[in-house]
């Protein structure tokens, strides 16, 4: 990212994603799941050095590209 990330805003947004919900908007086409409901248990934003950020996600299951799309949305 060229601009600094707002970690406070990202953390507030991440809290809204927690829990059991339909994550279809965060799934790329081509999935063959019976349901897109998943339980997102944890989103941790961990600063790494002066310019890095590690994002850790924990869920009961993930959809195709769900993690990538969630992180992109938070950024």
Secondary structure as UniProt FT lines:
FT   HELIX           7..17
FT   STRAND          19..22
FT   HELIX           24..26
FT   TURN            29..30
FT   STRAND          37..48
FT   TURN            49..51
FT   STRAND          52..59
FT   TURN            64..65
FT   HELIX           66..74
//
